[in-house]
Amino acid sequence: MTQQPLRRRADGNRTVETILRHAADLASQEGLDRLTIGVLAERLDMSKSGLFGHFGSKEELQLATIEAAARRIAAVVLQPALKAPRGIARLEAACDRLIDYLTKPEFPGGCFFNMTRAEFHARPGAVRDAIAEKKLYWRRLLAELTRQAQALGDIAAGIDPEQLAFELEAVMDAATWSVCDAHKGRELDHARRAVRRVLAQARAQPGSRIASRVTKRRPQRRPLR
């Protein structure tokens, strides 16, 4: 008795995911503002009423598209990167995976969030806030991975995790704009080398790494009286 409703629900979920995949691809090229129920219905050869059944307004469609894009990035960047060993290897993996994401690219217009952020950065509202939140998550993740690497002695203790995260993100953001460029390969190679250089400068020196571990293990001595 319950199989038929469950099948309809599953089919509906697949339909929504298909719609949102096309919506995110379109937004990466033409912008979220161009993303309307009418335009999407025409591109997908669907009725407007069918799309209205899933999204009641243009803003709801835009917000759902942002969430769908974030899930796609998590699948191709974050999940594989977090399988790397903790420490600087995981931080390197996160950066490598993001550049790989641009190399493919996952979205035909390049990085979905950089493109839409440029479009909405001066337009307050729920859409801008949703885009900013996703971008901020990436910066915070890089900072947290830096702290983990510091705790393991891979990154020098004097390095500011927030500053390192900013520099890494700036390098990778710069590469975003080359995705549709004739010199894409060269620009992405520049990004990889820049990431390696930034991380090499942040690495703890072998002697200091050993010293920090010894210091952590050494018991504190009580002063002689």
C-alpha positions as CSV (number, residue, x, y, z in Angstrom):
1,M,0.0,0.0,0.0
2,T,2.9,2.4,0.7
3,Q,5.1,1.5,-2.2
4,Q,3.2,3.7,-4.8
5,P,3.3,7.0,-2.7
6,L,7.0,6.3,-1.9
7,R,7.8,5.8,-5.6
8,R,6.0,9.1,-6.5
9,R,7.9,10.9,-3.8
10,A,11.2,9.5,-5.1
11,D,10.3,10.4,-8.6
12,G,9.4,13.9,-7.4
13,N,12.8,14.2,-5.6
14,R,14.7,13.2,-8.8
15,T,12.7,15.7,-10.8
16,V,13.5,18.5,-8.4
17,E,17.2,17.6,-8.4
18,T,17.2,17.6,-12.2
19,I,15.6,21.0,-12.2
20,L,18.0,22.4,-9.7
21,R,21.0,21.0,-11.6
22,H,19.9,22.8,-14.8
23,A,19.2,25.9,-12.7
24,A,22.7,26.0,-11.1
25,D,24.3,25.4,-14.5
26,L,22.3,28.3,-16.0
27,A,23.0,30.6,-13.1
28,S,26.7,30.0,-13.3
29,Q,26.6,31.3,-16.9
30,E,23.9,33.9,-16.9
31,G,23.4,34.8,-13.2
32,L,20.8,34.0,-10.6
33,D,18.7,37.1,-11.6
34,R,18.2,35.5,-15.0
35,L,16.9,32.5,-13.3
36,T,13.1,32.7,-13.4
37,I,10.4,30.0,-13.5
38,G,9.5,31.1,-17.0
39,V,13.1,30.9,-18.3
40,L,13.7,27.5,-16.6
41,A,10.4,26.1,-17.9
42,E,11.4,27.0,-21.4
43,R,14.9,25.5,-21.1
44,L,13.6,22.3,-19.6
45,D,10.5,22.1,-21.9
46,M,8.3,22.0,-18.8
47,S,5.1,23.9,-17.9
48,K,5.3,26.9,-15.7
49,S,2.6,25.4,-13.5
50,G,4.7,22.3,-13.0
51,L,7.7,24.3,-11.8
52,F,5.4,26.4,-9.6
53,G,4.4,23.2,-7.9
54,H,8.0,22.9,-6.7
55,F,9.0,26.5,-6.2
56,G,6.4,29.1,-5.4
57,S,8.4,32.2,-6.4
58,K,11.6,33.3,-8.1
59,E,13.4,33.8,-4.8
60,E,12.4,30.3,-3.6
61,L,13.9,28.9,-6.8
62,Q,17.1,31.0,-6.3
63,L,17.5,29.8,-2.7
64,A,16.9,26.2,-3.6
65,T,19.5,26.5,-6.4
66,I,22.1,27.9,-4.0
67,E,21.5,24.9,-1.7
68,A,21.7,22.4,-4.6
69,A,25.0,24.0,-5.8
70,A,26.5,23.7,-2.3
71,R,25.6,20.0,-2.3
72,R,27.3,19.5,-5.6
73,I,30.5,21.2,-4.4
74,A,30.5,19.3,-1.1
75,A,30.3,16.0,-3.1
76,V,33.2,16.9,-5.4
77,V,35.4,19.0,-3.2
78,L,34.8,18.6,0.6
79,Q,33.9,15.0,0.9
80,P,37.0,13.7,-1.0
81,A,39.3,16.2,0.7
82,L,38.2,15.3,4.2
83,K,39.3,11.7,3.5
84,A,42.9,12.8,3.5
85,P,45.0,12.4,6.7
86,R,44.5,15.1,9.3
87,G,47.1,17.9,9.2
88,I,48.6,19.8,6.3
89,A,47.8,16.9,4.0
90,R,44.1,17.5,4.5
91,L,44.5,21.3,4.0
92,E,46.4,20.6,0.7
93,A,43.8,18.2,-0.4
94,A,41.0,20.8,0.2
95,C,42.9,23.3,-2.0
96,D,43.7,20.7,-4.7
97,R,40.1,19.5,-4.9
98,L,38.9,23.1,-5.3
99,I,41.2,23.7,-8.2
100,D,40.2,20.3,-9.7
101,Y,36.6,21.5,-9.4
102,L,37.5,24.5,-11.5
103,T,39.5,22.4,-14.0
104,K,36.6,20.2,-14.9
105,P,34.6,22.5,-14.3
106,E,31.6,21.3,-12.2
107,F,29.6,24.3,-13.5
108,P,29.8,25.5,-17.1
109,G,30.3,29.1,-16.0
110,G,33.0,28.4,-13.4
111,C,32.7,28.6,-9.6
112,F,29.0,29.0,-8.9
113,F,29.5,31.0,-5.7
114,N,32.1,33.4,-7.1
115,M,29.9,34.2,-10.1
116,T,26.7,34.7,-8.0
117,R,28.5,36.5,-5.3
118,A,29.7,39.1,-7.8
119,E,26.2,39.5,-9.0
120,F,24.5,40.0,-5.6
121,H,27.3,41.5,-3.4
122,A,25.6,44.9,-3.4
123,R,22.0,43.7,-3.3
124,P,20.9,43.0,0.3
125,G,18.4,40.3,0.9
126,A,17.9,36.6,1.5
127,V,19.7,35.5,-1.7
128,R,22.8,37.6,-1.0
129,D,22.9,36.3,2.6
130,A,22.6,32.7,1.4
131,I,25.5,33.1,-1.0
132,A,27.7,34.9,1.6
133,E,27.0,32.1,4.1
134,K,28.3,29.4,1.7
135,K,31.4,31.4,0.9
136,L,32.1,32.1,4.5
137,Y,31.8,28.4,5.3
138,W,34.7,27.7,2.9
139,R,36.9,30.3,4.6
140,R,36.1,29.0,8.0
141,L,36.9,25.4,6.9
142,L,40.3,26.5,5.6
143,A,41.0,28.2,8.9
144,E,39.9,25.2,10.9
145,L,42.0,22.8,8.8
146,T,45.0,25.2,9.5
147,R,44.3,24.9,13.3
148,Q,44.2,21.2,13.1
149,A,47.6,21.2,11.2
150,Q,49.1,23.5,13.8
151,A,47.9,21.2,16.6
152,L,49.8,18.3,14.9
153,G,52.9,20.4,14.4
154,D,52.6,20.6,10.6
155,I,52.0,24.4,10.5
156,A,54.1,26.9,12.4
157,A,52.6,28.0,15.7
158,G,53.0,31.7,14.8
159,I,50.8,31.4,11.7
160,D,47.5,33.2,11.9
161,P,44.9,30.6,10.7
162,E,42.5,33.3,9.5
163,Q,45.2,35.1,7.5
164,L,46.4,31.8,5.9
165,A,42.8,30.9,5.0
166,F,42.3,34.4,3.5
167,E,45.5,34.0,1.4
168,L,44.6,30.5,0.1
169,E,41.1,31.6,-0.8
170,A,42.4,34.7,-2.6
171,V,44.6,32.5,-4.7
172,M,41.9,30.1,-5.6
173,D,39.3,32.9,-6.2
174,A,41.7,34.5,-8.7
175,A,41.8,31.2,-10.7
176,T,38.0,31.2,-10.9
177,W,37.9,33.9,-13.6
178,S,40.0,31.9,-15.9
179,V,37.6,29.0,-16.3
180,C,36.1,30.3,-19.6
181,D,39.4,31.8,-20.7
182,A,41.8,30.6,-23.5
183,H,44.6,30.4,-20.9
184,K,42.7,28.4,-18.3
185,G,45.3,25.7,-17.9
186,R,48.1,28.1,-17.4
187,E,46.1,30.1,-14.8
188,L,45.1,27.0,-12.9
189,D,48.8,25.9,-12.8
190,H,49.6,29.3,-11.4
191,A,47.0,28.7,-8.7
192,R,48.4,25.3,-7.8
193,R,52.0,26.7,-7.5
194,A,50.8,29.7,-5.5
195,V,49.0,27.4,-3.0
196,R,52.1,25.3,-2.7
197,R,54.2,28.3,-2.0
198,V,51.8,29.7,0.6
199,L,51.7,26.4,2.4
200,A,55.5,25.9,2.2
201,Q,56.0,29.2,3.9
202,A,53.5,28.3,6.6
203,R,55.0,24.9,7.4
204,A,56.7,24.3,10.7
205,Q,60.5,23.8,10.5
206,P,61.5,20.2,11.4
207,G,63.4,21.2,14.5
208,S,60.6,23.4,15.8
209,R,58.0,20.6,15.2
210,I,60.0,18.2,17.3
211,A,60.6,20.8,19.9
212,S,56.9,21.6,20.1
213,R,56.0,18.0,20.6
214,V,58.6,17.5,23.3
215,T,57.3,20.6,25.0
216,K,53.8,19.3,25.0
217,R,54.9,15.9,26.5
218,R,57.4,17.2,29.0
219,P,55.8,17.4,32.5
220,Q,56.1,20.7,34.3
221,R,58.7,20.8,37.1
222,R,57.9,22.3,40.4
223,P,60.2,25.0,41.6
224,L,62.8,24.0,44.2
225,R,62.2,25.4,47.7
